[in-house]
């Protein structure tokens, strides 16, 4: 009989449920926006690093060590 009296205490109104869902959605949207911003920053940094690496490879390929053909005693 006590279980029947505690059921109304567990019920929530649609307004309360809506507020909780809106707050939850706002928190998740915040996390998604932060993740997208970080992803874009990481992509930009990765692109810079790849360009630097390709420039470094070009410089290394343009320089050739000519001392290998000489015999030093």
Predicted model as a PDB file, atoms N, CA, C, CB and O in Angstrom, pLDDT in the B-factor column:
MODEL        1                                                                  
ATOM      1  N   UNK A   1       0.817  -1.193   0.000  1.00 50.00           N  
ATOM      2  CA  UNK A   1       0.000   0.000   0.000  1.00 50.00           C  
ATOM      3  C   UNK A   1       0.865   1.264   0.000  1.00 50.00           C  
ATOM      4  CB  UNK A   1      -0.932  -0.006   1.203  1.00 50.00           C  
ATOM      5  O   UNK A   1       0.483   2.276  -0.589  1.00 50.00           O  
ATOM      6  N   UNK A   2       2.026   1.211   0.656  1.00 59.00           N  
ATOM      7  CA  UNK A   2       2.917   2.369   0.691  1.00 59.00           C  
ATOM      8  C   UNK A   2       3.484   2.665  -0.698  1.00 59.00           C  
ATOM      9  CB  UNK A   2       4.060   2.134   1.691  1.00 59.00           C  
ATOM     10  O   UNK A   2       3.774   3.819  -1.014  1.00 59.00           O  
ATOM     11  N   UNK A   3       3.642   1.650  -1.516  1.00 58.00           N  
ATOM     12  CA  UNK A   3       4.191   1.843  -2.855  1.00 58.00           C  
ATOM     13  C   UNK A   3       3.248   2.682  -3.715  1.00 58.00           C  
ATOM     14  CB  UNK A   3       4.456   0.488  -3.525  1.00 58.00           C  
ATOM     15  O   UNK A   3       3.702   3.451  -4.562  1.00 58.00           O  
ATOM     16  N   UNK A   4       1.962   2.541  -3.509  1.00 56.00           N  
ATOM     17  CA  UNK A   4       1.009   3.316  -4.289  1.00 56.00           C  
ATOM     18  C   UNK A   4       1.061   4.803  -3.933  1.00 56.00           C  
ATOM     19  CB  UNK A   4      -0.397   2.778  -4.076  1.00 56.00           C  
ATOM     20  O   UNK A   4       0.808   5.648  -4.792  1.00 56.00           O  
ATOM     21  N   UNK A   5       1.377   5.127  -2.708  1.00 61.00           N  
ATOM     22  CA  UNK A   5       1.454   6.531  -2.294  1.00 61.00           C  
ATOM     23  C   UNK A   5       2.733   7.200  -2.783  1.00 61.00           C  
ATOM     24  CB  UNK A   5       1.367   6.637  -0.778  1.00 61.00           C  
ATOM     25  O   UNK A   5       2.757   8.422  -2.926  1.00 61.00           O  
ATOM     26  N   UNK A   6       3.807   6.435  -3.048  1.00 59.00           N  
ATOM     27  CA  UNK A   6       5.080   7.035  -3.464  1.00 59.00           C  
ATOM     28  C   UNK A   6       5.146   7.256  -4.976  1.00 59.00           C  
ATOM     29  CB  UNK A   6       6.244   6.151  -3.023  1.00 59.00           C  
ATOM     30  O   UNK A   6       6.050   7.944  -5.450  1.00 59.00           O  
ATOM     31  N   UNK A   7       4.217   6.693  -5.741  1.00 61.00           N  
ATOM     32  CA  UNK A   7       4.229   6.853  -7.193  1.00 61.00           C  
ATOM     33  C   UNK A   7       4.028   8.317  -7.608  1.00 61.00           C  
ATOM     34  CB  UNK A   7       3.145   5.981  -7.823  1.00 61.00           C  
ATOM     35  O   UNK A   7       4.758   8.767  -8.492  1.00 61.00           O  
ATOM     36  N   UNK A   8       3.118   9.074  -7.053  1.00 64.00           N  
ATOM     37  CA  UNK A   8       2.971  10.477  -7.463  1.00 64.00           C  
ATOM     38  C   UNK A   8       4.236  11.318  -7.218  1.00 64.00           C  
ATOM     39  CB  UNK A   8       1.803  11.100  -6.721  1.00 64.00           C  
ATOM     40  O   UNK A   8       4.473  12.293  -7.930  1.00 64.00           O  
ATOM     41  N   UNK A   9       5.038  10.950  -6.230  1.00 67.00           N  
ATOM     42  CA  UNK A   9       6.271  11.683  -5.962  1.00 67.00           C  
ATOM     43  C   UNK A   9       7.278  11.486  -7.105  1.00 67.00           C  
ATOM     44  CB  UNK A   9       6.884  11.227  -4.620  1.00 67.00           C  
ATOM     45  O   UNK A   9       8.118  12.356  -7.335  1.00 67.00           O  
ATOM     46  N   UNK A  10       7.208  10.383  -7.806  1.00 69.00           N  
ATOM     47  CA  UNK A  10       8.151  10.081  -8.877  1.00 69.00           C  
ATOM     48  C   UNK A  10       7.760  10.727 -10.200  1.00 69.00           C  
ATOM     49  CB  UNK A  10       8.261   8.588  -9.058  1.00 69.00           C  
ATOM     50  O   UNK A  10       8.582  10.825 -11.112  1.00 69.00           O  
ATOM     51  N   UNK A  11       6.523  11.165 -10.307  1.00 79.00           N  
ATOM     52  CA  UNK A  11       6.072  11.754 -11.558  1.00 79.00           C  
ATOM     53  C   UNK A  11       6.613  13.174 -11.706  1.00 79.00           C  
ATOM     54  CB  UNK A  11       4.539  11.755 -11.630  1.00 79.00           C  
ATOM     55  O   UNK A  11       6.698  13.931 -10.739  1.00 79.00           O  
ATOM     56  N   UNK A  12       6.978  13.516 -12.948  1.00 79.00           N  
ATOM     57  CA  UNK A  12       7.457  14.866 -13.224  1.00 79.00           C  
ATOM     58  C   UNK A  12       6.547  15.494 -14.269  1.00 79.00           C  
ATOM     59  CB  UNK A  12       8.944  14.855 -13.707  1.00 79.00           C  
ATOM     60  O   UNK A  12       5.917  14.799 -15.067  1.00 79.00           O  
ATOM     61  N   UNK A  13       6.491  16.784 -14.250  1.00 88.00           N  
ATOM     62  CA  UNK A  13       5.642  17.464 -15.224  1.00 88.00           C  
ATOM     63  C   UNK A  13       6.394  17.579 -16.551  1.00 88.00           C  
ATOM     64  CB  UNK A  13       5.213  18.872 -14.704  1.00 88.00           C  
ATOM     65  O   UNK A  13       7.613  17.417 -16.615  1.00 88.00           O  
ATOM     66  N   UNK A  14       5.641  17.859 -17.589  1.00 90.00           N  
ATOM     67  CA  UNK A  14       6.268  17.997 -18.910  1.00 90.00           C  
ATOM     68  C   UNK A  14       7.167  19.227 -18.946  1.00 90.00           C  
ATOM     69  CB  UNK A  14       5.194  18.088 -20.019  1.00 90.00           C  
ATOM     70  O   UNK A  14       8.155  19.250 -19.679  1.00 90.00           O  
ATOM     71  N   UNK A  15       6.840  20.236 -18.173  1.00 93.00           N  
ATOM     72  CA  UNK A  15       7.677  21.438 -18.118  1.00 93.00           C  
ATOM     73  C   UNK A  15       9.035  21.118 -17.507  1.00 93.00           C  
ATOM     74  CB  UNK A  15       6.980  22.549 -17.309  1.00 93.00           C  
ATOM     75  O   UNK A  15      10.069  21.548 -18.018  1.00 93.00           O  
ATOM     76  N   UNK A  16       9.029  20.365 -16.417  1.00 92.00           N  
ATOM     77  CA  UNK A  16      10.287  19.981 -15.777  1.00 92.00           C  
ATOM     78  C   UNK A  16      11.124  19.108 -16.715  1.00 92.00           C  
ATOM     79  CB  UNK A  16      10.014  19.234 -14.453  1.00 92.00           C  
ATOM     80  O   UNK A  16      12.337  19.285 -16.829  1.00 92.00           O  
ATOM     81  N   UNK A  17      10.468  18.182 -17.373  1.00 93.00           N  
ATOM     82  CA  UNK A  17      11.170  17.297 -18.294  1.00 93.00           C  
ATOM     83  C   UNK A  17      11.749  18.082 -19.459  1.00 93.00           C  
ATOM     84  CB  UNK A  17      10.234  16.204 -18.807  1.00 93.00           C  
ATOM     85  O   UNK A  17      12.871  17.817 -19.888  1.00 93.00           O  
ATOM     86  N   UNK A  18      10.997  19.044 -19.972  1.00 96.00           N  
ATOM     87  CA  UNK A  18      11.470  19.879 -21.075  1.00 96.00           C  
ATOM     88  C   UNK A  18      12.681  20.692 -20.663  1.00 96.00           C  
ATOM     89  CB  UNK A  18      10.361  20.806 -21.557  1.00 96.00           C  
ATOM     90  O   UNK A  18      13.639  20.799 -21.428  1.00 96.00           O  
ATOM     91  N   UNK A  19      12.659  21.263 -19.477  1.00 96.00           N  
ATOM     92  CA  UNK A  19      13.788  22.055 -18.992  1.00 96.00           C  
ATOM     93  C   UNK A  19      15.036  21.179 -18.861  1.00 96.00           C  
ATOM     94  CB  UNK A  19      13.447  22.712 -17.635  1.00 96.00           C  
ATOM     95  O   UNK A  19      16.124  21.578 -19.276  1.00 96.00           O  
ATOM     96  N   UNK A  20      14.879  20.013 -18.296  1.00 95.00           N  
ATOM     97  CA  UNK A  20      16.020  19.104 -18.136  1.00 95.00           C  
ATOM     98  C   UNK A  20      16.575  18.697 -19.495  1.00 95.00           C  
ATOM     99  CB  UNK A  20      15.610  17.852 -17.334  1.00 95.00           C  
ATOM    100  O   UNK A  20      17.793  18.651 -19.670  1.00 95.00           O  
ATOM    101  N   UNK A  21      15.717  18.405 -20.449  1.00 97.00           N  
ATOM    102  CA  UNK A  21      16.183  18.009 -21.777  1.00 97.00           C  
ATOM    103  C   UNK A  21      16.866  19.165 -22.506  1.00 97.00           C  
ATOM    104  CB  UNK A  21      15.016  17.489 -22.610  1.00 97.00           C  
ATOM    105  O   UNK A  21      17.854  18.952 -23.209  1.00 97.00           O  
ATOM    106  N   UNK A  22      16.355  20.377 -22.349  1.00 98.00           N  
ATOM    107  CA  UNK A  22      16.981  21.540 -22.977  1.00 98.00           C  
ATOM    108  C   UNK A  22      18.368  21.786 -22.382  1.00 98.00           C  
ATOM    109  CB  UNK A  22      16.094  22.793 -22.806  1.00 98.00           C  
ATOM    110  O   UNK A  22      19.317  22.062 -23.117  1.00 98.00           O  
ATOM    111  N   UNK A  23      18.488  21.691 -21.085  1.00 98.00           N  
ATOM    112  CA  UNK A  23      19.789  21.875 -20.436  1.00 98.00           C  
ATOM    113  C   UNK A  23      20.772  20.804 -20.893  1.00 98.00           C  
ATOM    114  CB  UNK A  23      19.641  21.840 -18.903  1.00 98.00           C  
ATOM    115  O   UNK A  23      21.929  21.105 -21.187  1.00 98.00           O  
ATOM    116  N   UNK A  24      20.317  19.559 -20.953  1.00 98.00           N  
ATOM    117  CA  UNK A  24      21.180  18.461 -21.403  1.00 98.00           C  
ATOM    118  C   UNK A  24      21.615  18.673 -22.846  1.00 98.00           C  
ATOM    119  CB  UNK A  24      20.455  17.111 -21.263  1.00 98.00           C  
ATOM    120  O   UNK A  24      22.785  18.472 -23.173  1.00 98.00           O  
ATOM    121  N   UNK A  25      20.702  19.072 -23.703  1.00 98.00           N  
ATOM    122  CA  UNK A  25      21.030  19.328 -25.105  1.00 98.00           C  
ATOM    123  C   UNK A  25      22.022  20.484 -25.222  1.00 98.00           C  
ATOM    124  CB  UNK A  25      19.753  19.636 -25.912  1.00 98.00           C  
ATOM    125  O   UNK A  25      22.927  20.432 -26.054  1.00 98.00           O  
ATOM    126  N   UNK A  26      21.868  21.521 -24.405  1.00 98.00           N  
ATOM    127  CA  UNK A  26      22.784  22.661 -24.440  1.00 98.00           C  
ATOM    128  C   UNK A  26      24.193  22.246 -24.023  1.00 98.00           C  
ATOM    129  CB  UNK A  26      22.274  23.783 -23.527  1.00 98.00           C  
ATOM    130  O   UNK A  26      25.174  22.690 -24.621  1.00 98.00           O  
ATOM    131  N   UNK A  27      24.296  21.408 -23.015  1.00 98.00           N  
ATOM    132  CA  UNK A  27      25.610  20.928 -22.575  1.00 98.00           C  
ATOM    133  C   UNK A  27      26.273  20.112 -23.686  1.00 98.00           C  
ATOM    134  CB  UNK A  27      25.478  20.076 -21.285  1.00 98.00           C  
ATOM    135  O   UNK A  27      27.456  20.302 -23.969  1.00 98.00           O  
ATOM    136  N   UNK A  28      25.531  19.217 -24.308  1.00 98.00           N  
ATOM    137  CA  UNK A  28      26.099  18.413 -25.387  1.00 98.00           C  
ATOM    138  C   UNK A  28      26.458  19.270 -26.594  1.00 98.00           C  
ATOM    139  CB  UNK A  28      25.125  17.320 -25.798  1.00 98.00           C  
ATOM    140  O   UNK A  28      27.473  19.018 -27.243  1.00 98.00           O  
ATOM    141  N   UNK A  29      25.658  20.263 -26.903  1.00 98.00           N  
ATOM    142  CA  UNK A  29      25.986  21.169 -28.013  1.00 98.00           C  
ATOM    143  C   UNK A  29      27.273  21.926 -27.725  1.00 98.00           C  
ATOM    144  CB  UNK A  29      24.835  22.161 -28.264  1.00 98.00           C  
ATOM    145  O   UNK A  29      28.089  22.128 -28.624  1.00 98.00           O  
ATOM    146  N   UNK A  30      27.461  22.346 -26.479  1.00 98.00           N  
ATOM    147  CA  UNK A  30      28.702  23.022 -26.093  1.00 98.00           C  
ATOM    148  C   UNK A  30      29.900  22.111 -26.336  1.00 98.00           C  
ATOM    149  CB  UNK A  30      28.650  23.453 -24.612  1.00 98.00           C  
ATOM    150  O   UNK A  30      30.903  22.545 -26.902  1.00 98.00           O  
ATOM    151  N   UNK A  31      29.803  20.846 -25.911  1.00 98.00           N  
ATOM    152  CA  UNK A  31      30.907  19.904 -26.116  1.00 98.00           C  
ATOM    153  C   UNK A  31      31.164  19.647 -27.596  1.00 98.00           C  
ATOM    154  CB  UNK A  31      30.613  18.587 -25.408  1.00 98.00           C  
ATOM    155  O   UNK A  31      32.316  19.514 -28.010  1.00 98.00           O  
ATOM    156  N   UNK A  32      30.116  19.577 -28.386  1.00 98.00           N  
ATOM    157  CA  UNK A  32      30.278  19.349 -29.821  1.00 98.00           C  
ATOM    158  C   UNK A  32      30.965  20.547 -30.471  1.00 98.00           C  
ATOM    159  CB  UNK A  32      28.910  19.084 -30.490  1.00 98.00           C  
ATOM    160  O   UNK A  32      31.852  20.374 -31.306  1.00 98.00           O  
ATOM    161  N   UNK A  33      30.566  21.748 -30.097  1.00 98.00           N  
ATOM    162  CA  UNK A  33      31.186  22.956 -30.667  1.00 98.00           C  
ATOM    163  C   UNK A  33      32.664  23.020 -30.284  1.00 98.00           C  
ATOM    164  CB  UNK A  33      30.448  24.238 -30.181  1.00 98.00           C  
ATOM    165  O   UNK A  33      33.506  23.331 -31.127  1.00 98.00           O  
ATOM    166  N   UNK A  34      32.984  22.733 -29.038  1.00 98.00           N  
ATOM    167  CA  UNK A  34      34.382  22.730 -28.602  1.00 98.00           C  
ATOM    168  C   UNK A  34      35.182  21.691 -29.385  1.00 98.00           C  
ATOM    169  CB  UNK A  34      34.479  22.448 -27.086  1.00 98.00           C  
ATOM    170  O   UNK A  34      36.308  21.964 -29.802  1.00 98.00           O  
ATOM    171  N   UNK A  35      34.617  20.514 -29.588  1.00 98.00           N  
ATOM    172  CA  UNK A  35      35.315  19.460 -30.327  1.00 98.00           C  
ATOM    173  C   UNK A  35      35.548  19.863 -31.781  1.00 98.00           C  
ATOM    174  CB  UNK A  35      34.517  18.152 -30.270  1.00 98.00           C  
ATOM    175  O   UNK A  35      36.615  19.588 -32.329  1.00 98.00           O  
ATOM    176  N   UNK A  36      34.575  20.508 -32.408  1.00 98.00           N  
ATOM    177  CA  UNK A  36      34.731  20.941 -33.803  1.00 98.00           C  
ATOM    178  C   UNK A  36      35.816  22.007 -33.906  1.00 98.00           C  
ATOM    179  CB  UNK A  36      33.393  21.485 -34.362  1.00 98.00           C  
ATOM    180  O   UNK A  36      36.625  21.977 -34.833  1.00 98.00           O  
ATOM    181  N   UNK A  37      35.841  22.938 -32.972  1.00 98.00           N  
ATOM    182  CA  UNK A  37      36.869  23.985 -32.986  1.00 98.00           C  
ATOM    183  C   UNK A  37      38.256  23.373 -32.815  1.00 98.00           C  
ATOM    184  CB  UNK A  37      36.603  25.024 -31.874  1.00 98.00           C  
ATOM    185  O   UNK A  37      39.190  23.739 -33.528  1.00 98.00           O  
ATOM    186  N   UNK A  38      38.392  22.445 -31.876  1.00 97.00           N  
ATOM    187  CA  UNK A  38      39.688  21.792 -31.678  1.00 97.00           C  
ATOM    188  C   UNK A  38      40.098  20.989 -32.904  1.00 97.00           C  
ATOM    189  CB  UNK A  38      39.643  20.882 -30.452  1.00 97.00           C  
ATOM    190  O   UNK A  38      41.273  20.974 -33.270  1.00 97.00           O  
ATOM    191  N   UNK A  39      39.140  20.322 -33.543  1.00 97.00           N  
ATOM    192  CA  UNK A  39      39.447  19.536 -34.730  1.00 97.00           C  
ATOM    193  C   UNK A  39      39.964  20.440 -35.845  1.00 97.00           C  
ATOM    194  CB  UNK A  39      38.204  18.758 -35.201  1.00 97.00           C  
ATOM    195  O   UNK A  39      40.923  20.089 -36.532  1.00 97.00           O  
ATOM    196  N   UNK A  40      39.340  21.595 -36.028  1.00 97.00           N  
ATOM    197  CA  UNK A  40      39.785  22.522 -37.079  1.00 97.00           C  
ATOM    198  C   UNK A  40      41.178  23.054 -36.787  1.00 97.00           C  
ATOM    199  CB  UNK A  40      38.802  23.691 -37.220  1.00 97.00           C  
ATOM    200  O   UNK A  40      41.996  23.185 -37.697  1.00 97.00           O  
ATOM    201  N   UNK A  41      41.456  23.364 -35.519  1.00 96.00           N  
ATOM    202  CA  UNK A  41      42.789  23.838 -35.151  1.00 96.00           C  
ATOM    203  C   UNK A  41      43.825  22.749 -35.403  1.00 96.00           C  
ATOM    204  CB  UNK A  41      42.822  24.279 -33.674  1.00 96.00           C  
ATOM    205  O   UNK A  41      44.906  23.031 -35.920  1.00 96.00           O  
ATOM    206  N   UNK A  42      43.508  21.515 -35.046  1.00 96.00           N  
ATOM    207  CA  UNK A  42      44.445  20.414 -35.267  1.00 96.00           C  
ATOM    208  C   UNK A  42      44.672  20.162 -36.752  1.00 96.00           C  
ATOM    209  CB  UNK A  42      43.933  19.143 -34.598  1.00 96.00           C  
ATOM    210  O   UNK A  42      45.794  19.866 -37.163  1.00 96.00           O  
ATOM    211  N   UNK A  43      43.626  20.275 -37.558  1.00 95.00           N  
ATOM    212  CA  UNK A  43      43.788  20.108 -39.005  1.00 95.00           C  
ATOM    213  C   UNK A  43      44.700  21.189 -39.572  1.00 95.00           C  
ATOM    214  CB  UNK A  43      42.420  20.145 -39.710  1.00 95.00           C  
ATOM    215  O   UNK A  43      45.556  20.903 -40.410  1.00 95.00           O  
ATOM    216  N   UNK A  44      44.523  22.423 -39.122  1.00 94.00           N  
ATOM    217  CA  UNK A  44      45.361  23.521 -39.611  1.00 94.00           C  
ATOM    218  C   UNK A  44      46.817  23.308 -39.199  1.00 94.00           C  
ATOM    219  CB  UNK A  44      44.846  24.875 -39.075  1.00 94.00           C  
ATOM    220  O   UNK A  44      47.729  23.530 -39.995  1.00 94.00           O  
ATOM    221  N   UNK A  45      47.032  22.882 -37.969  1.00 94.00           N  
ATOM    222  CA  UNK A  45      48.398  22.625 -37.504  1.00 94.00           C  
ATOM    223  C   UNK A  45      49.015  21.454 -38.254  1.00 94.00           C  
ATOM    224  CB  UNK A  45      48.412  22.349 -35.994  1.00 94.00           C  
ATOM    225  O   UNK A  45      50.195  21.488 -38.603  1.00 94.00           O  
ATOM    226  N   UNK A  46      48.232  20.433 -38.499  1.00 92.00           N  
ATOM    227  CA  UNK A  46      48.717  19.277 -39.242  1.00 92.00           C  
ATOM    228  C   UNK A  46      49.105  19.676 -40.665  1.00 92.00           C  
ATOM    229  CB  UNK A  46      47.650  18.168 -39.268  1.00 92.00           C  
ATOM    230  O   UNK A  46      50.120  19.217 -41.190  1.00 92.00           O  
ATOM    231  N   UNK A  47      48.296  20.529 -41.283  1.00 91.00           N  
ATOM    232  CA  UNK A  47      48.597  20.997 -42.640  1.00 91.00           C  
ATOM    233  C   UNK A  47      49.908  21.773 -42.661  1.00 91.00           C  
ATOM    234  CB  UNK A  47      47.452  21.877 -43.177  1.00 91.00           C  
ATOM    235  O   UNK A  47      50.723  21.599 -43.567  1.00 91.00           O  
ATOM    236  N   UNK A  48      50.113  22.637 -41.651  1.00 90.00           N  
ATOM    237  CA  UNK A  48      51.366  23.386 -41.561  1.00 90.00           C  
ATOM    238  C   UNK A  48      52.554  22.450 -41.406  1.00 90.00           C  
ATOM    239  CB  UNK A  48      51.319  24.369 -40.391  1.00 90.00           C  
ATOM    240  O   UNK A  48      53.585  22.637 -42.052  1.00 90.00           O  
ATOM    241  N   UNK A  49      52.413  21.451 -40.558  1.00 87.00           N  
ATOM    242  CA  UNK A  49      53.509  20.509 -40.330  1.00 87.00           C  
ATOM    243  C   UNK A  49      53.826  19.708 -41.585  1.00 87.00           C  
ATOM    244  CB  UNK A  49      53.165  19.564 -39.184  1.00 87.00           C  
ATOM    245  O   UNK A  49      54.993  19.452 -41.883  1.00 87.00           O  
ATOM    246  N   UNK A  50      52.801  19.316 -42.314  1.00 86.00           N  
ATOM    247  CA  UNK A  50      53.024  18.571 -43.557  1.00 86.00           C  
ATOM    248  C   UNK A  50      53.740  19.448 -44.567  1.00 86.00           C  
ATOM    249  CB  UNK A  50      51.689  18.061 -44.143  1.00 86.00           C  
ATOM    250  O   UNK A  50      54.649  18.983 -45.255  1.00 86.00           O  
ATOM    251  N   UNK A  51      53.342  20.724 -44.668  1.00 84.00           N  
ATOM    252  CA  UNK A  51      54.018  21.638 -45.591  1.00 84.00           C  
ATOM    253  C   UNK A  51      55.466  21.857 -45.186  1.00 84.00           C  
ATOM    254  CB  UNK A  51      53.284  22.978 -45.650  1.00 84.00           C  
ATOM    255  O   UNK A  51      56.352  21.903 -46.039  1.00 84.00           O  
ATOM    256  N   UNK A  52      55.710  21.991 -43.888  1.00 82.00           N  
ATOM    257  CA  UNK A  52      57.086  22.168 -43.416  1.00 82.00           C  
ATOM    258  C   UNK A  52      57.913  20.932 -43.723  1.00 82.00           C  
ATOM    259  CB  UNK A  52      57.111  22.461 -41.906  1.00 82.00           C  
ATOM    260  O   UNK A  52      59.076  21.038 -44.112  1.00 82.00           O  
ATOM    261  N   UNK A  53      57.315  19.765 -43.549  1.00 80.00           N  
ATOM    262  CA  UNK A  53      58.028  18.511 -43.824  1.00 80.00           C  
ATOM    263  C   UNK A  53      58.348  18.399 -45.309  1.00 80.00           C  
ATOM    264  CB  UNK A  53      57.192  17.294 -43.364  1.00 80.00           C  
ATOM    265  O   UNK A  53      59.434  17.951 -45.676  1.00 80.00           O  
ATOM    266  N   UNK A  54      57.417  18.800 -46.161  1.00 76.00           N  
ATOM    267  CA  UNK A  54      57.677  18.718 -47.596  1.00 76.00           C  
ATOM    268  C   UNK A  54      58.759  19.715 -47.999  1.00 76.00           C  
ATOM    269  CB  UNK A  54      56.387  18.976 -48.398  1.00 76.00           C  
ATOM    270  O   UNK A  54      59.586  19.416 -48.860  1.00 76.00           O  
ATOM    271  N   UNK A  55      58.762  20.899 -47.383  1.00 71.00           N  
ATOM    272  CA  UNK A  55      59.826  21.864 -47.657  1.00 71.00           C  
ATOM    273  C   UNK A  55      61.170  21.337 -47.179  1.00 71.00           C  
ATOM    274  CB  UNK A  55      59.520  23.208 -46.990  1.00 71.00           C  
ATOM    275  O   UNK A  55      62.186  21.522 -47.849  1.00 71.00           O  
ATOM    276  N   UNK A  56      61.178  20.691 -46.038  1.00 72.00           N  
ATOM    277  CA  UNK A  56      62.414  20.119 -45.492  1.00 72.00           C  
ATOM    278  C   UNK A  56      62.932  19.031 -46.422  1.00 72.00           C  
ATOM    279  CB  UNK A  56      62.179  19.549 -44.068  1.00 72.00           C  
ATOM    280  O   UNK A  56      64.136  18.943 -46.664  1.00 72.00           O  
ATOM    281  N   UNK A  57      62.041  18.210 -46.940  1.00 67.00           N  
ATOM    282  CA  UNK A  57      62.446  17.153 -47.871  1.00 67.00           C  
ATOM    283  C   UNK A  57      63.000  17.747 -49.157  1.00 67.00           C  
ATOM    284  CB  UNK A  57      61.261  16.228 -48.188  1.00 67.00           C  
ATOM    285  O   UNK A  57      63.964  17.217 -49.709  1.00 67.00           O  
ATOM    286  N   UNK A  58      62.412  18.839 -49.648  1.00 64.00           N  
ATOM    287  CA  UNK A  58      62.915  19.488 -50.853  1.00 64.00           C  
ATOM    288  C   UNK A  58      64.322  20.016 -50.631  1.00 64.00           C  
ATOM    289  CB  UNK A  58      61.986  20.625 -51.279  1.00 64.00           C  
ATOM    290  O   UNK A  58      65.183  19.885 -51.501  1.00 64.00           O  
ATOM    291  N   UNK A  59      64.558  20.613 -49.467  1.00 62.00           N  
ATOM    292  CA  UNK A  59      65.882  21.148 -49.162  1.00 62.00           C  
ATOM    293  C   UNK A  59      66.888  20.008 -49.063  1.00 62.00           C  
ATOM    294  CB  UNK A  59      65.857  21.965 -47.849  1.00 62.00           C  
ATOM    295  O   UNK A  59      67.999  20.120 -49.583  1.00 62.00           O  
ATOM    296  N   UNK A  60      66.516  18.918 -48.407  1.00 60.00           N  
ATOM    297  CA  UNK A  60      67.428  17.781 -48.267  1.00 60.00           C  
ATOM    298  C   UNK A  60      67.729  17.141 -49.612  1.00 60.00           C  
ATOM    299  CB  UNK A  60      66.840  16.742 -47.319  1.00 60.00           C  
ATOM    300  O   UNK A  60      68.854  16.701 -49.849  1.00 60.00           O  
ATOM    301  N   UNK A  61      66.746  17.083 -50.491  1.00 60.00           N  
ATOM    302  CA  UNK A  61      66.974  16.480 -51.795  1.00 60.00           C  
ATOM    303  C   UNK A  61      67.826  17.386 -52.684  1.00 60.00           C  
ATOM    304  CB  UNK A  61      65.641  16.177 -52.475  1.00 60.00           C  
ATOM    305  O   UNK A  61      68.568  16.887 -53.530  1.00 60.00           O  
ATOM    306  N   UNK A  62      67.736  18.694 -52.511  1.00 61.00           N  
ATOM    307  CA  UNK A  62      68.512  19.594 -53.354  1.00 61.00           C  
ATOM    308  C   UNK A  62      69.983  19.593 -52.949  1.00 61.00           C  
ATOM    309  CB  UNK A  62      67.945  21.011 -53.280  1.00 61.00           C  
ATOM    310  O   UNK A  62      70.844  19.852 -53.790  1.00 61.00           O  
ATOM    311  N   UNK A  63      70.293  19.309 -51.692  1.00 60.00           N  
ATOM    312  CA  UNK A  63      71.682  19.271 -51.250  1.00 60.00           C  
ATOM    313  C   UNK A  63      72.234  17.870 -51.445  1.00 60.00           C  
ATOM    314  CB  UNK A  63      71.808  19.708 -49.772  1.00 60.00           C  
ATOM    315  O   UNK A  63      71.622  16.889 -51.024  1.00 60.00           O  
ATOM    316  N   UNK A  64      73.385  17.781 -52.080  1.00 62.00           N  
ATOM    317  CA  UNK A  64      74.033  16.490 -52.263  1.00 62.00           C  
ATOM    318  C   UNK A  64      75.445  16.600 -51.719  1.00 62.00           C  
ATOM    319  CB  UNK A  64      74.036  16.053 -53.765  1.00 62.00           C  
ATOM    320  O   UNK A  64      76.139  17.593 -51.936  1.00 62.00           O  
ATOM    321  N   UNK A  65      75.841  15.592 -51.030  1.00 61.00           N  
ATOM    322  CA  UNK A  65      77.181  15.562 -50.450  1.00 61.00           C  
ATOM    323  C   UNK A  65      78.155  15.078 -51.509  1.00 61.00           C  
ATOM    324  CB  UNK A  65      77.234  14.651 -49.187  1.00 61.00           C  
ATOM    325  O   UNK A  65      78.111  13.922 -51.928  1.00 61.00           O  
ATOM    326  N   UNK A  66      79.036  15.975 -51.938  1.00 63.00           N  
ATOM    327  CA  UNK A  66      79.990  15.630 -52.992  1.00 63.00           C  
ATOM    328  C   UNK A  66      81.305  15.088 -52.427  1.00 63.00           C  
ATOM    329  CB  UNK A  66      80.267  16.849 -53.859  1.00 63.00           C  
ATOM    330  O   UNK A  66      82.206  14.741 -53.192  1.00 63.00           O  
ATOM    331  N   UNK A  67      81.425  15.013 -51.119  1.00 65.00           N  
ATOM    332  CA  UNK A  67      82.681  14.550 -50.543  1.00 65.00           C  
ATOM    333  C   UNK A  67      82.833  13.037 -50.632  1.00 65.00           C  
ATOM    334  CB  UNK A  67      82.780  14.990 -49.101  1.00 65.00           C  
ATOM    335  O   UNK A  67      83.927  12.523 -50.400  1.00 65.00           O  
ATOM    336  N   UNK A  68      81.798  12.329 -50.950  1.00 63.00           N  
ATOM    337  CA  UNK A  68      81.892  10.860 -51.030  1.00 63.00           C  
ATOM    338  C   UNK A  68      82.794  10.428 -52.183  1.00 63.00           C  
ATOM    339  CB  UNK A  68      80.489  10.239 -51.200  1.00 63.00           C  
ATOM    340  O   UNK A  68      83.407   9.364 -52.097  1.00 63.00           O  
ATOM    341  N   UNK A  69      82.899  11.199 -53.241  1.00 62.00           N  
ATOM    342  CA  UNK A  69      83.709  10.826 -54.384  1.00 62.00           C  
ATOM    343  C   UNK A  69      85.187  11.093 -54.205  1.00 62.00           C  
ATOM    344  CB  UNK A  69      83.230  11.540 -55.578  1.00 62.00           C  
ATOM    345  O   UNK A  69      86.008  10.617 -54.989  1.00 62.00           O  
ATOM    346  N   UNK A  70      85.528  11.842 -53.191  1.00 59.00           N  
ATOM    347  CA  UNK A  70      86.943  12.191 -52.963  1.00 59.00           C  
ATOM    348  C   UNK A  70      87.572  11.216 -51.989  1.00 59.00           C  
ATOM    349  CB  UNK A  70      87.078  13.635 -52.429  1.00 59.00           C  
ATOM    350  O   UNK A  70      86.925  10.722 -51.066  1.00 59.00           O  
ATOM    351  N   UNK A  71      88.834  10.955 -52.212  1.00 58.00           N  
ATOM    352  CA  UNK A  71      89.566  10.081 -51.299  1.00 58.00           C  
ATOM    353  C   UNK A  71      90.447  10.967 -50.443  1.00 58.00           C  
ATOM    354  CB  UNK A  71      90.413   9.001 -52.071  1.00 58.00           C  
ATOM    355  O   UNK A  71      91.359  11.627 -50.941  1.00 58.00           O  
ATOM    356  N   UNK A  72      90.172  10.975 -49.177  1.00 59.00           N  
ATOM    357  CA  UNK A  72      90.987  11.743 -48.239  1.00 59.00           C  
ATOM    358  C   UNK A  72      91.886  10.780 -47.521  1.00 59.00           C  
ATOM    359  CB  UNK A  72      90.116  12.548 -47.235  1.00 59.00           C  
ATOM    360  O   UNK A  72      91.476   9.684 -47.140  1.00 59.00           O  
ATOM    361  N   UNK A  73      93.126  11.203 -47.340  1.00 52.00           N  
ATOM    362  CA  UNK A  73      94.070  10.328 -46.638  1.00 52.00           C  
ATOM    363  C   UNK A  73      94.472  10.906 -45.323  1.00 52.00           C  
ATOM    364  CB  UNK A  73      95.296  10.078 -47.472  1.00 52.00           C  
ATOM    365  O   UNK A  73      95.263  10.301 -44.599  1.00 52.00           O  
TER     366      UNK A  73                                                      
ENDMDL                                                                          
END                                                                             
